[in-house]
Amino acid sequence: MNVNLATVRPATPADAVDVIDLISFADENALLYLTGQSDLQQAKRIYRQDFARDDVYFSYLFTQVCFVDEQLAGCILAFPGFLEPTFIAHSTTPLADVREAEDDELYIDSLAIYPEFRGQKLSRYLMDAAKILAIKYQLNRLSLLADDAKPYLEKMYAGYGFKTVETLMLDGVKHKKMTLVIN
């Protein structure tokens, strides 16, 4: 596998199955929580079905995919913060009333790389794609939440230049909000 031949492109509705499988592989609890489902397959069905919509944050419109040798290796899902209040929620249970993104941020909801592709700088390519998307939307910051129970995430994002700006609780889980100013 030659990662020098990695390509990053905007997702299409046809990428739904592969992208949702990768995102659920990386963080199945997020899919369960955000849909209010207890069954992962049902949560994935909801995400796949709505991937083509433009009124959900997990839309293909906000997803960049990375392929190596025509195989999905990773993806990044990032949306403009000013759109967050317009998205519909699919949860069958009430969600915390916490905005993840400020209006002037591109919020990175998910960054996922399959294990066999980790350590090959693919996340850097996807992060660069997110920066380009932020500039397209005339936003000057990237932001994300790093689960405090996974300290390696904070370290990884700090390596990209992100700074921790606050700590908050979501569904009883402590998260670090991290931002990166872009020029």
N, C-alpha and C positions, 0 to 999 in steps of 0.2 A: 504494500500500500504506500503510495507516494503522496504525502500530504502537500508536496509542492504543487500538486495538481488540484488542490482544494478549490472549490468554487462556492461563493456565497451569492445567493440571489433572494429576491423577495419570494415568500411562499405564495402558493396558489391554492384555491379550494381543493384541488386534487391531492394536495399534500396532507390533508386532514388526518387520515389514518396513521401515517408515519409520524407526523409531528405530535399528535396527541399520545401515541404510544411512547415516544421519547420523553415528553414532558411528564407523563405518569410514571415512567421508569425513574426519573430523577426525583419526583416528589409526589407520590400517590396521595399523601395526606392532604395536599393542597386541593387536588381535584375532588376528593371526598368532602372536604370542608366547604368548598365554594359551591358545590352542587347540593349539599345537604344529604347526599346519598351515603349509604353504608356499604354498598356494593360497587367495587371499582369498575367492573364492566359497564354498569349502568351509568356511572359518572363519565366514563370515556365515551359512551354513546351520546350523551348530552353534548359533550365538548365537540365530538366529531360532527354531529348534526348541525351545530351552530357555528362551526369554524368559518363558513362562507358568509356569515352575517357581518354587518358593519356596526352593529349596536352592542357588541360584546367586546370586552377587552382581549379575549383570546382569539380574535379574528385573524384570519390569514393576512389582513391588511397591516397588522402590527407584528408580523413574524418574518424573520429572515432565516433561511435554512442554509446549511453548509453540507456540501457533498464531497466525498472523496471516492474516486473511482466509481462514480454513479451510485454510491451508497450514502444514505443519510448518515452523517456523522454527528451533527449537532444542530441546535437552533437557539434563537434568542427571540423572546416575545417581549416587545417594549412598546408602550403607548404614550401619547402626549398626555400629560397631566390634566390639561384643560378639558380633555374629553371624559375623564373619569366620572364626573357626575352624570353624564349622559348614558352611560352603559346600563343595560338591564342586568339584574341579578337572577340567577337560576336556583338559588338555594331554597330548599323546602323548609329550612330553619332560619331564624333571624341571624344575620351576620353582624359583627361588630360595626358600629358606625364610625369607622376610622378611614380617612382618606389616606391612601398610600402615597399619592403624588401631589406635589404643588403644581399650580398652573404652568409655571415656567420650566418644568422638568420633563424629560422623557423617562418614564418609569420602566425599569427592567423588571418585569414580573418573573420571567423564567430564563435561565441560561442553562442549557443541558447539552452534554457531550457524552456519547456512548463510551463506556470504559475502554474499549479497544482503541479509541482515538484520543484518549486523554494524554496530556503531557506533550502534545505536538503543536501547541500554539493555536489550535483552532478556535479556542475561546477568544483569543486576541483578535482574530479575523472578525468574529461575530460582534465583539465589542466595538471594533472600528466601524462596522456596518451600523451599529446603534448610534454612534457619534454622527455619522452621515445623515441618518434619519432625524436626529435632533436638529441638526443644522437646517434640514429641509423644512422642518416645522418652526424654525426660528426660535429654538429653545437653547438655553445656555448651560443646562446641567443635565447630567444623567443621575438617576437615583435608584435605589433598590433597598430591599430589606434582607438582612442576613440573619438567619435563625441562630440565636445565641447558643443553642445546643450543638451547633456545628461550627466551632471556632475556626476551622480551616477555611470556611467561606470568607470570614472577615479578613483573614490573612491574604487570601487570594485576591480579593477585591482591593485591598490596600496596595497590593503589588501593581494594580492597574492605576493607582493614584486616587482611589476613593478614600474619603475621610468619613469617620463616624460622626454624625451630628446630633443624634439622639437615640434613646432607647424607648421602645414602646411594646405594649402587650397586644397580641392578636390571638384570640381563641385560647387564652391562657398560656401562650408561648411568647417568651421574651425575644424580641428582634432588635437588631441594630439598624437604624436607618443610616445609609451611607450615600454620599453624593460625590460627584466629580464635575468640576467646572470645566467646560470645554470652550474653546475659542473659535 
